[in-house]
Amino acid sequence: MGFFARFQLWLQRFMYGRNGPDQLSLVILIVYLVFYLVAQIFRWPILAIVSLALLGWCFFRMLSRNVTARGKENQAFLSFFRRLKSHSNQQKSFRQDKDHRYYKCPKCGNILRVPRGKGKIEIKCPVCKTEFIKKT
């Protein structure tokens, strides 16, 4: 058995029962790299210390045996990122819709879709029955 095979076996045994890398750890690692590069280019020691703290947090998460706590942290991060991504996709689809205009109800905040190119129209919210005038 060669050196690399023994090392791989040792690493597998060492990582057994540990969290390992996940999406949040990967994002933390990328932020660390960006901060570290900026700190090295501009010679900012405080940013270098922050980047090293991020690296320590990343390794702590990967080597932690408390898998449930790290899983909850990762799920919270993923749900936040999913909301951010869905909001971005929604805005993109609103911009690409050439036939409709989207307005937010001033009272309840519901998003309303009205036909484009009709001039000034009175819009009635189907949820709270508020009427308001907008130009399409």
N, C-alpha and C positions, 0 to 999 in steps of 0.2 A: 504494500500500500504506500503510494507516494505522499509527498508532503501536502500537495493540494487536496488530495482525497481525505487525508487525516484532518486537515484544516476545515474542510467542508463538513465533515462529520462532527467535529468539535463545535462549529458554528451552529449546526442544526440542533445539537443538544443544548447549547447555551441559549438559543432563542426559543426553545420549547416553553410554552406557557407565558410568553411575553407578547406584548401588543404588536410589535413590528411596525413597519411603515404603513401609513394610511394617507388619505387625501389631505387632512389638516397638517400632518407632518411634512408632506411634500410642499405645501404652500409656505409653511414656516421656513423650510430649507431654502426655497426660492427667494423669500424676503430677506433671509440672512445673506445670501449671495449678493443681492442687490445692495443692501446696506453696507456690506463689507467692501464691495468694489467702490462705492461712493466714498466711504471712509478712507480708503487707500488713495484714491485720486485726489481728494481735497484735503487730506491730512486732518481729519476730524476725529480726535481720540474718543469723544463721547459716543459718536456713532459706531465706532469700532467696538466699544464696550457693549452697546446695545445689541450689535450683531452677534457678539459672542454669547450674550445672554439668550438670544434667539436660538443659537446653535445648541446651547445647553438644554433649553426647553424641548427642542426637537429630539435630541438624544434621550432625554428623560421620558418623553412620550413613547419613543420606539422601544426602550428597554424596560418600560414599566410592566409589572406583573398584574396590576389592577386593570384588567382588560375591560371590565364593565364601565368604569369611570372614564377611561380613554374613549370607549365606544360612544358614550353619551356626549362627550365633548365633540367628537367627530360628527355625530348626528346633528348636533346643534349647528355646527359650522355648515354642514351640507344643506340643512333646511334654510339657513340664512342665504347661502349662495344660490339655492334653487329659487327662492323668492326674488332675489336680485336679478337672476337670469330670466325668470318669467316676466318680470316687469320690463326688462330690456326688450324681450321678444315682442311683448304687447305693444310697446311704443313703436317698434319697427313695423309691425303689421298695421298700426294706425297710419303711419306715414305712407305706406305703400297702397293704401286703399284710395283709389282715385274717384270712386263713386259716392263715398260717404264722408261725413264730417263727424267727429266725436267731441261731445261736450260733457262736462261734469255738472251734475245737478248742484246748484248752490246750497240747497238745504240738506240733502241726504248724502251727497257725494257719489251717487250712482252714475255710471258712465252710460251716456245715451248716444245712439247712432242716428243721424239724420241725413237725408239725401243732400248731396252737394249741388251747388249752383241754383238754388231756389230763391236767393235774395234774403231779405229779412223775414224770418219766420218765428212763430210763437211755438215754443217747445213745451210740452207737458210731460212731466216726469211720471211714469207709470207706477212708481213706488209710493211717492209722497204727494202726488198730484200738484206739485208746485209748477207754475207756469212762468216762463221767462223768455225773453226775445233775444235771438242771436242772428248773426249774418252768416249764411252758408256760402 
